[in-house]
């Protein structure tokens, strides 16, 4: 299994880190540094912004929280 990386300026963020940042944002538990990382990732591309917006839709949050 490969790990996807998403560019943030000169560093990269792994899929696991991105999942943490997005779920942390939804839960309201991110500190200022983590919020900054998420904001920098969002500013990297419109694709990132659209993905983030889609993941924040209530329907998608409910589906993600359902037991599978």
PyMOL Python script that loads the backbone (N, CA, C, O; Angstrom):
from pymol import cmd

cmd.read_pdbstr("""\
ATOM      1  N   UNK A   1       0.845  -1.169   0.000  1.00  0.00           N
ATOM      2  CA  UNK A   1       0.000   0.000   0.000  1.00  0.00           C
ATOM      3  C   UNK A   1       0.891   1.233   0.000  1.00  0.00           C
ATOM      4  O   UNK A   1       1.809   1.350   0.811  1.00  0.00           O
ATOM      5  N   UNK A   2       0.614   2.136  -0.905  1.00  0.00           N
ATOM      6  CA  UNK A   2       1.404   3.362  -0.952  1.00  0.00           C
ATOM      7  C   UNK A   2       0.699   4.458  -0.167  1.00  0.00           C
ATOM      8  O   UNK A   2      -0.521   4.438  -0.005  1.00  0.00           O
ATOM      9  N   UNK A   3       1.475   5.402   0.310  1.00  0.00           N
ATOM     10  CA  UNK A   3       0.939   6.536   1.051  1.00  0.00           C
ATOM     11  C   UNK A   3       0.987   7.746   0.139  1.00  0.00           C
ATOM     12  O   UNK A   3       2.045   8.114  -0.371  1.00  0.00           O
ATOM     13  N   UNK A   4      -0.157   8.356  -0.060  1.00  0.00           N
ATOM     14  CA  UNK A   4      -0.231   9.559  -0.880  1.00  0.00           C
ATOM     15  C   UNK A   4       0.258  10.741  -0.071  1.00  0.00           C
ATOM     16  O   UNK A   4      -0.017  10.841   1.125  1.00  0.00           O
ATOM     17  N   UNK A   5       0.980  11.632  -0.717  1.00  0.00           N
ATOM     18  CA  UNK A   5       1.441  12.851  -0.064  1.00  0.00           C
ATOM     19  C   UNK A   5       0.831  14.047  -0.765  1.00  0.00           C
ATOM     20  O   UNK A   5       0.652  14.050  -1.983  1.00  0.00           O
ATOM     21  N   UNK A   6       0.519  15.046   0.010  1.00  0.00           N
ATOM     22  CA  UNK A   6      -0.045  16.281  -0.512  1.00  0.00           C
ATOM     23  C   UNK A   6       0.919  17.407  -0.205  1.00  0.00           C
ATOM     24  O   UNK A   6       1.323  17.566   0.947  1.00  0.00           O
ATOM     25  N   UNK A   7       1.303  18.203  -1.211  1.00  0.00           N
ATOM     26  CA  UNK A   7       2.308  19.243  -0.973  1.00  0.00           C
ATOM     27  C   UNK A   7       1.796  20.368  -0.076  1.00  0.00           C
ATOM     28  O   UNK A   7       0.670  20.838  -0.242  1.00  0.00           O
ATOM     29  N   UNK A   8       2.615  20.792   0.863  1.00  0.00           N
ATOM     30  CA  UNK A   8       2.385  21.998   1.655  1.00  0.00           C
ATOM     31  C   UNK A   8       3.699  22.754   1.608  1.00  0.00           C
ATOM     32  O   UNK A   8       4.650  22.424   2.315  1.00  0.00           O
ATOM     33  N   UNK A   9       3.736  23.785   0.754  1.00  0.00           N
ATOM     34  CA  UNK A   9       4.958  24.571   0.553  1.00  0.00           C
ATOM     35  C   UNK A   9       6.137  23.629   0.321  1.00  0.00           C
ATOM     36  O   UNK A   9       6.111  22.822  -0.609  1.00  0.00           O
ATOM     37  N   UNK A  10       7.169  23.725   1.159  1.00  0.00           N
ATOM     38  CA  UNK A  10       8.354  22.907   0.930  1.00  0.00           C
ATOM     39  C   UNK A  10       8.241  21.512   1.560  1.00  0.00           C
ATOM     40  O   UNK A  10       9.072  20.646   1.287  1.00  0.00           O
ATOM     41  N   UNK A  11       7.243  21.293   2.380  1.00  0.00           N
ATOM     42  CA  UNK A  11       7.071  19.994   3.027  1.00  0.00           C
ATOM     43  C   UNK A  11       5.863  19.297   2.434  1.00  0.00           C
ATOM     44  O   UNK A  11       5.068  19.915   1.725  1.00  0.00           O
ATOM     45  N   UNK A  12       5.725  18.022   2.719  1.00  0.00           N
ATOM     46  CA  UNK A  12       4.570  17.275   2.262  1.00  0.00           C
ATOM     47  C   UNK A  12       3.796  16.766   3.458  1.00  0.00           C
ATOM     48  O   UNK A  12       4.348  16.568   4.540  1.00  0.00           O
ATOM     49  N   UNK A  13       2.513  16.559   3.245  1.00  0.00           N
ATOM     50  CA  UNK A  13       1.641  16.034   4.277  1.00  0.00           C
ATOM     51  C   UNK A  13       1.141  14.675   3.809  1.00  0.00           C
ATOM     52  O   UNK A  13       0.737  14.529   2.655  1.00  0.00           O
ATOM     53  N   UNK A  14       1.162  13.697   4.676  1.00  0.00           N
ATOM     54  CA  UNK A  14       0.697  12.360   4.305  1.00  0.00           C
ATOM     55  C   UNK A  14      -0.819  12.306   4.388  1.00  0.00           C
ATOM     56  O   UNK A  14      -1.453  13.181   4.978  1.00  0.00           O
ATOM     57  N   UNK A  15      -1.385  11.283   3.799  1.00  0.00           N
ATOM     58  CA  UNK A  15      -2.828  11.084   3.859  1.00  0.00           C
ATOM     59  C   UNK A  15      -3.290  10.978   5.305  1.00  0.00           C
ATOM     60  O   UNK A  15      -4.319  11.547   5.669  1.00  0.00           O
ATOM     61  N   UNK A  16      -2.541  10.258   6.134  1.00  0.00           N
ATOM     62  CA  UNK A  16      -2.912  10.099   7.535  1.00  0.00           C
ATOM     63  C   UNK A  16      -2.917  11.446   8.258  1.00  0.00           C
ATOM     64  O   UNK A  16      -3.801  11.713   9.072  1.00  0.00           O
ATOM     65  N   UNK A  17      -1.941  12.282   7.964  1.00  0.00           N
ATOM     66  CA  UNK A  17      -1.901  13.606   8.589  1.00  0.00           C
ATOM     67  C   UNK A  17      -3.085  14.455   8.128  1.00  0.00           C
ATOM     68  O   UNK A  17      -3.686  15.181   8.920  1.00  0.00           O
ATOM     69  N   UNK A  18      -3.411  14.356   6.850  1.00  0.00           N
ATOM     70  CA  UNK A  18      -4.534  15.114   6.321  1.00  0.00           C
ATOM     71  C   UNK A  18      -5.842  14.661   6.956  1.00  0.00           C
ATOM     72  O   UNK A  18      -6.681  15.488   7.314  1.00  0.00           O
ATOM     73  N   UNK A  19      -6.017  13.363   7.096  1.00  0.00           N
ATOM     74  CA  UNK A  19      -7.219  12.837   7.758  1.00  0.00           C
ATOM     75  C   UNK A  19      -7.308  13.383   9.175  1.00  0.00           C
ATOM     76  O   UNK A  19      -8.380  13.800   9.614  1.00  0.00           O
ATOM     77  N   UNK A  20      -6.189  13.384   9.892  1.00  0.00           N
ATOM     78  CA  UNK A  20      -6.176  13.928  11.255  1.00  0.00           C
ATOM     79  C   UNK A  20      -6.570  15.401  11.254  1.00  0.00           C
ATOM     80  O   UNK A  20      -7.377  15.826  12.080  1.00  0.00           O
ATOM     81  N   UNK A  21      -6.010  16.179  10.339  1.00  0.00           N
ATOM     82  CA  UNK A  21      -6.301  17.607  10.297  1.00  0.00           C
ATOM     83  C   UNK A  21      -7.775  17.871   9.981  1.00  0.00           C
ATOM     84  O   UNK A  21      -8.394  18.738  10.598  1.00  0.00           O
ATOM     85  N   UNK A  22      -8.328  17.140   9.040  1.00  0.00           N
ATOM     86  CA  UNK A  22      -9.725  17.367   8.664  1.00  0.00           C
ATOM     87  C   UNK A  22     -10.667  16.903   9.771  1.00  0.00           C
ATOM     88  O   UNK A  22     -11.613  17.614  10.111  1.00  0.00           O
ATOM     89  N   UNK A  23     -10.425  15.732  10.334  1.00  0.00           N
ATOM     90  CA  UNK A  23     -11.299  15.263  11.419  1.00  0.00           C
ATOM     91  C   UNK A  23     -11.115  16.124  12.663  1.00  0.00           C
ATOM     92  O   UNK A  23     -12.072  16.377  13.395  1.00  0.00           O
ATOM     93  N   UNK A  24      -9.904  16.569  12.900  1.00  0.00           N
ATOM     94  CA  UNK A  24      -9.654  17.467  14.020  1.00  0.00           C
ATOM     95  C   UNK A  24     -10.358  18.798  13.839  1.00  0.00           C
ATOM     96  O   UNK A  24     -10.865  19.377  14.800  1.00  0.00           O
ATOM     97  N   UNK A  25     -10.388  19.281  12.610  1.00  0.00           N
ATOM     98  CA  UNK A  25     -11.102  20.515  12.313  1.00  0.00           C
ATOM     99  C   UNK A  25     -12.595  20.339  12.598  1.00  0.00           C
ATOM    100  O   UNK A  25     -13.215  21.189  13.238  1.00  0.00           O
ATOM    101  N   UNK A  26     -13.160  19.244  12.125  1.00  0.00           N
ATOM    102  CA  UNK A  26     -14.585  18.974  12.342  1.00  0.00           C
ATOM    103  C   UNK A  26     -14.885  18.874  13.839  1.00  0.00           C
ATOM    104  O   UNK A  26     -15.903  19.385  14.306  1.00  0.00           O
ATOM    105  N   UNK A  27     -13.996  18.215  14.588  1.00  0.00           N
ATOM    106  CA  UNK A  27     -14.196  18.041  16.028  1.00  0.00           C
ATOM    107  C   UNK A  27     -13.832  19.291  16.828  1.00  0.00           C
ATOM    108  O   UNK A  27     -14.157  19.389  18.011  1.00  0.00           O
ATOM    109  N   UNK A  28     -13.161  20.241  16.187  1.00  0.00           N
ATOM    110  CA  UNK A  28     -12.773  21.470  16.874  1.00  0.00           C
ATOM    111  C   UNK A  28     -11.627  21.297  17.860  1.00  0.00           C
ATOM    112  O   UNK A  28     -11.573  21.982  18.881  1.00  0.00           O
ATOM    113  N   UNK A  29     -10.700  20.372  17.553  1.00  0.00           N
ATOM    114  CA  UNK A  29      -9.612  20.081  18.495  1.00  0.00           C
ATOM    115  C   UNK A  29      -8.230  20.478  17.999  1.00  0.00           C
ATOM    116  O   UNK A  29      -7.233  20.166  18.650  1.00  0.00           O
ATOM    117  N   UNK A  30      -8.149  21.159  16.862  1.00  0.00           N
ATOM    118  CA  UNK A  30      -6.838  21.515  16.320  1.00  0.00           C
ATOM    119  C   UNK A  30      -6.245  22.709  17.060  1.00  0.00           C
ATOM    120  O   UNK A  30      -6.955  23.632  17.459  1.00  0.00           O
ATOM    121  N   UNK A  31      -4.923  22.665  17.232  1.00  0.00           N
ATOM    122  CA  UNK A  31      -4.243  23.833  17.799  1.00  0.00           C
ATOM    123  C   UNK A  31      -3.893  24.787  16.652  1.00  0.00           C
ATOM    124  O   UNK A  31      -4.160  24.483  15.489  1.00  0.00           O
ATOM    125  N   UNK A  32      -3.300  25.930  16.976  1.00  0.00           N
ATOM    126  CA  UNK A  32      -3.004  26.945  15.958  1.00  0.00           C
ATOM    127  C   UNK A  32      -2.038  26.447  14.885  1.00  0.00           C
ATOM    128  O   UNK A  32      -2.188  26.783  13.711  1.00  0.00           O
ATOM    129  N   UNK A  33      -1.060  25.660  15.278  1.00  0.00           N
ATOM    130  CA  UNK A  33      -0.100  25.121  14.304  1.00  0.00           C
ATOM    131  C   UNK A  33      -0.793  24.196  13.323  1.00  0.00           C
ATOM    132  O   UNK A  33      -0.548  24.262  12.119  1.00  0.00           O
ATOM    133  N   UNK A  34      -1.657  23.337  13.835  1.00  0.00           N
ATOM    134  CA  UNK A  34      -2.379  22.387  12.978  1.00  0.00           C
ATOM    135  C   UNK A  34      -3.353  23.119  12.053  1.00  0.00           C
ATOM    136  O   UNK A  34      -3.490  22.758  10.884  1.00  0.00           O
ATOM    137  N   UNK A  35      -4.019  24.131  12.566  1.00  0.00           N
ATOM    138  CA  UNK A  35      -4.913  24.931  11.724  1.00  0.00           C
ATOM    139  C   UNK A  35      -4.116  25.589  10.601  1.00  0.00           C
ATOM    140  O   UNK A  35      -4.580  25.653   9.462  1.00  0.00           O
ATOM    141  N   UNK A  36      -2.922  26.075  10.922  1.00  0.00           N
ATOM    142  CA  UNK A  36      -2.063  26.671   9.903  1.00  0.00           C
ATOM    143  C   UNK A  36      -1.684  25.673   8.821  1.00  0.00           C
ATOM    144  O   UNK A  36      -1.680  26.015   7.639  1.00  0.00           O
ATOM    145  N   UNK A  37      -1.364  24.438   9.212  1.00  0.00           N
ATOM    146  CA  UNK A  37      -1.038  23.401   8.225  1.00  0.00           C
ATOM    147  C   UNK A  37      -2.227  23.141   7.313  1.00  0.00           C
ATOM    148  O   UNK A  37      -2.074  23.033   6.097  1.00  0.00           O
ATOM    149  N   UNK A  38      -3.412  23.040   7.908  1.00  0.00           N
ATOM    150  CA  UNK A  38      -4.617  22.799   7.118  1.00  0.00           C
ATOM    151  C   UNK A  38      -4.876  23.971   6.178  1.00  0.00           C
ATOM    152  O   UNK A  38      -5.212  23.765   5.012  1.00  0.00           O
ATOM    153  N   UNK A  39      -4.728  25.181   6.665  1.00  0.00           N
ATOM    154  CA  UNK A  39      -4.936  26.360   5.817  1.00  0.00           C
ATOM    155  C   UNK A  39      -3.939  26.409   4.661  1.00  0.00           C
ATOM    156  O   UNK A  39      -4.311  26.744   3.537  1.00  0.00           O
ATOM    157  N   UNK A  40      -2.674  26.078   4.930  1.00  0.00           N
ATOM    158  CA  UNK A  40      -1.671  26.068   3.855  1.00  0.00           C
ATOM    159  C   UNK A  40      -2.005  25.011   2.815  1.00  0.00           C
ATOM    160  O   UNK A  40      -1.841  25.244   1.617  1.00  0.00           O
ATOM    161  N   UNK A  41      -2.475  23.844   3.266  1.00  0.00           N
ATOM    162  CA  UNK A  41      -2.878  22.791   2.330  1.00  0.00           C
ATOM    163  C   UNK A  41      -4.043  23.279   1.474  1.00  0.00           C
ATOM    164  O   UNK A  41      -4.069  23.048   0.265  1.00  0.00           O
ATOM    165  N   UNK A  42      -5.001  23.949   2.097  1.00  0.00           N
ATOM    166  CA  UNK A  42      -6.150  24.451   1.349  1.00  0.00           C
ATOM    167  C   UNK A  42      -5.743  25.475   0.298  1.00  0.00           C
ATOM    168  O   UNK A  42      -6.328  25.515  -0.784  1.00  0.00           O
ATOM    169  N   UNK A  43      -4.761  26.292   0.601  1.00  0.00           N
ATOM    170  CA  UNK A  43      -4.323  27.325  -0.332  1.00  0.00           C
ATOM    171  C   UNK A  43      -3.513  26.780  -1.513  1.00  0.00           C
ATOM    172  O   UNK A  43      -3.263  27.499  -2.481  1.00  0.00           O
ATOM    173  N   UNK A  44      -3.113  25.531  -1.432  1.00  0.00           N
ATOM    174  CA  UNK A  44      -2.283  24.954  -2.496  1.00  0.00           C
ATOM    175  C   UNK A  44      -3.034  24.768  -3.809  1.00  0.00           C
ATOM    176  O   UNK A  44      -2.440  24.894  -4.879  1.00  0.00           O
ATOM    177  N   UNK A  45      -4.350  24.465  -3.743  1.00  0.00           N
ATOM    178  CA  UNK A  45      -5.073  24.247  -4.996  1.00  0.00           C
ATOM    179  C   UNK A  45      -6.579  24.314  -4.785  1.00  0.00           C
ATOM    180  O   UNK A  45      -7.088  24.124  -3.680  1.00  0.00           O
ATOM    181  N   UNK A  46      -7.260  24.588  -5.868  1.00  0.00           N
ATOM    182  CA  UNK A  46      -8.719  24.571  -5.847  1.00  0.00           C
ATOM    183  C   UNK A  46      -9.214  23.156  -5.594  1.00  0.00           C
ATOM    184  O   UNK A  46     -10.258  22.969  -4.969  1.00  0.00           O
ATOM    185  N   UNK A  47      -8.480  22.160  -6.070  1.00  0.00           N
ATOM    186  CA  UNK A  47      -8.859  20.767  -5.830  1.00  0.00           C
ATOM    187  C   UNK A  47      -8.910  20.482  -4.326  1.00  0.00           C
ATOM    188  O   UNK A  47      -9.853  19.858  -3.841  1.00  0.00           O
ATOM    189  N   UNK A  48      -7.901  20.936  -3.599  1.00  0.00           N
ATOM    190  CA  UNK A  48      -7.882  20.737  -2.152  1.00  0.00           C
ATOM    191  C   UNK A  48      -9.073  21.433  -1.496  1.00  0.00           C
ATOM    192  O   UNK A  48      -9.691  20.882  -0.585  1.00  0.00           O
ATOM    193  N   UNK A  49      -9.390  22.627  -1.950  1.00  0.00           N
ATOM    194  CA  UNK A  49     -10.511  23.372  -1.389  1.00  0.00           C
ATOM    195  C   UNK A  49     -11.839  22.673  -1.654  1.00  0.00           C
ATOM    196  O   UNK A  49     -12.696  22.600  -0.774  1.00  0.00           O
ATOM    197  N   UNK A  50     -12.002  22.162  -2.866  1.00  0.00           N
ATOM    198  CA  UNK A  50     -13.242  21.460  -3.209  1.00  0.00           C
ATOM    199  C   UNK A  50     -13.375  20.156  -2.432  1.00  0.00           C
ATOM    200  O   UNK A  50     -14.464  19.809  -1.974  1.00  0.00           O
ATOM    201  N   UNK A  51     -12.273  19.437  -2.286  1.00  0.00           N
ATOM    202  CA  UNK A  51     -12.288  18.196  -1.511  1.00  0.00           C
ATOM    203  C   UNK A  51     -12.676  18.482  -0.066  1.00  0.00           C
ATOM    204  O   UNK A  51     -13.513  17.782   0.504  1.00  0.00           O
ATOM    205  N   UNK A  52     -12.079  19.497   0.524  1.00  0.00           N
ATOM    206  CA  UNK A  52     -12.371  19.874   1.904  1.00  0.00           C
ATOM    207  C   UNK A  52     -13.848  20.238   2.051  1.00  0.00           C
ATOM    208  O   UNK A  52     -14.507  19.784   2.987  1.00  0.00           O
ATOM    209  N   UNK A  53     -14.370  21.052   1.137  1.00  0.00           N
ATOM    210  CA  UNK A  53     -15.778  21.453   1.188  1.00  0.00           C
ATOM    211  C   UNK A  53     -16.695  20.245   1.080  1.00  0.00           C
ATOM    212  O   UNK A  53     -17.700  20.154   1.785  1.00  0.00           O
ATOM    213  N   UNK A  54     -16.346  19.322   0.199  1.00  0.00           N
ATOM    214  CA  UNK A  54     -17.161  18.115   0.033  1.00  0.00           C
ATOM    215  C   UNK A  54     -17.144  17.261   1.299  1.00  0.00           C
ATOM    216  O   UNK A  54     -18.175  16.722   1.701  1.00  0.00           O
ATOM    217  N   UNK A  55     -15.983  17.140   1.922  1.00  0.00           N
ATOM    218  CA  UNK A  55     -15.883  16.328   3.134  1.00  0.00           C
ATOM    219  C   UNK A  55     -16.642  16.944   4.303  1.00  0.00           C
ATOM    220  O   UNK A  55     -17.024  16.231   5.231  1.00  0.00           O
ATOM    221  N   UNK A  56     -16.866  18.251   4.273  1.00  0.00           N
ATOM    222  CA  UNK A  56     -17.581  18.926   5.354  1.00  0.00           C
ATOM    223  C   UNK A  56     -19.099  18.919   5.188  1.00  0.00           C
ATOM    224  O   UNK A  56     -19.821  19.386   6.069  1.00  0.00           O
ATOM    225  N   UNK A  57     -19.585  18.393   4.065  1.00  0.00           N
ATOM    226  CA  UNK A  57     -21.034  18.303   3.888  1.00  0.00           C
ATOM    227  C   UNK A  57     -21.610  17.384   4.964  1.00  0.00           C
ATOM    228  O   UNK A  57     -21.067  16.307   5.212  1.00  0.00           O
ATOM    229  N   UNK A  58     -22.709  17.800   5.608  1.00  0.00           N
ATOM    230  CA  UNK A  58     -23.280  16.979   6.694  1.00  0.00           C
ATOM    231  C   UNK A  58     -23.525  15.522   6.290  1.00  0.00           C
ATOM    232  O   UNK A  58     -23.302  14.612   7.088  1.00  0.00           O
ATOM    233  N   UNK A  59     -23.979  15.300   5.063  1.00  0.00           N
ATOM    234  CA  UNK A  59     -24.224  13.936   4.597  1.00  0.00           C
ATOM    235  C   UNK A  59     -22.942  13.097   4.652  1.00  0.00           C
ATOM    236  O   UNK A  59     -22.960  11.950   5.097  1.00  0.00           O
ATOM    237  N   UNK A  60     -21.852  13.674   4.203  1.00  0.00           N
ATOM    238  CA  UNK A  60     -20.575  12.930   4.189  1.00  0.00           C
ATOM    239  C   UNK A  60     -20.042  12.711   5.600  1.00  0.00           C
ATOM    240  O   UNK A  60     -19.454  11.666   5.879  1.00  0.00           O
ATOM    241  N   UNK A  61     -20.235  13.663   6.478  1.00  0.00           N
ATOM    242  CA  UNK A  61     -19.798  13.489   7.867  1.00  0.00           C
ATOM    243  C   UNK A  61     -20.603  12.361   8.509  1.00  0.00           C
ATOM    244  O   UNK A  61     -20.032  11.495   9.172  1.00  0.00           O
ATOM    245  N   UNK A  62     -21.928  12.364   8.319  1.00  0.00           N
ATOM    246  CA  UNK A  62     -22.754  11.282   8.884  1.00  0.00           C
ATOM    247  C   UNK A  62     -22.318   9.920   8.348  1.00  0.00           C
ATOM    248  O   UNK A  62     -22.187   8.962   9.109  1.00  0.00           O
ATOM    249  N   UNK A  63     -22.094   9.840   7.042  1.00  0.00           N
ATOM    250  CA  UNK A  63     -21.682   8.560   6.452  1.00  0.00           C
ATOM    251  C   UNK A  63     -20.331   8.099   6.987  1.00  0.00           C
ATOM    252  O   UNK A  63     -20.121   6.904   7.195  1.00  0.00           O
ATOM    253  N   UNK A  64     -19.426   9.026   7.206  1.00  0.00           N
ATOM    254  CA  UNK A  64     -18.097   8.666   7.706  1.00  0.00           C
ATOM    255  C   UNK A  64     -18.173   8.172   9.142  1.00  0.00           C
ATOM    256  O   UNK A  64     -17.338   7.371   9.560  1.00  0.00           O
ATOM    257  N   UNK A  65     -19.148   8.629   9.899  1.00  0.00           N
ATOM    258  CA  UNK A  65     -19.256   8.263  11.306  1.00  0.00           C
ATOM    259  C   UNK A  65     -20.054   6.985  11.522  1.00  0.00           C
ATOM    260  O   UNK A  65     -20.034   6.418  12.614  1.00  0.00           O
ATOM    261  N   UNK A  66     -20.754   6.528  10.489  1.00  0.00           N
ATOM    262  CA  UNK A  66     -21.532   5.292  10.618  1.00  0.00           C
ATOM    263  C   UNK A  66     -20.595   4.096  10.711  1.00  0.00           C
ATOM    264  O   UNK A  66     -19.566   4.054  10.037  1.00  0.00           O
ATOM    265  N   UNK A  67     -20.951   3.131  11.542  1.00  0.00           N
ATOM    266  CA  UNK A  67     -20.152   1.896  11.568  1.00  0.00           C
ATOM    267  C   UNK A  67     -20.282   1.168  10.231  1.00  0.00           C
ATOM    268  O   UNK A  67     -21.365   1.115   9.649  1.00  0.00           O
ATOM    269  N   UNK A  68     -19.193   0.621   9.760  1.00  0.00           N
ATOM    270  CA  UNK A  68     -19.208  -0.083   8.462  1.00  0.00           C
ATOM    271  C   UNK A  68     -19.189  -1.555   8.664  1.00  0.00           C
ATOM    272  O   UNK A  68     -19.198  -2.311   7.693  1.00  0.00           O
TER     273      UNK A  68
END
""", "prot")
cmd.dss("prot")
cmd.show_as("cartoon", "prot")
cmd.util.cbc("prot")
cmd.orient("prot")
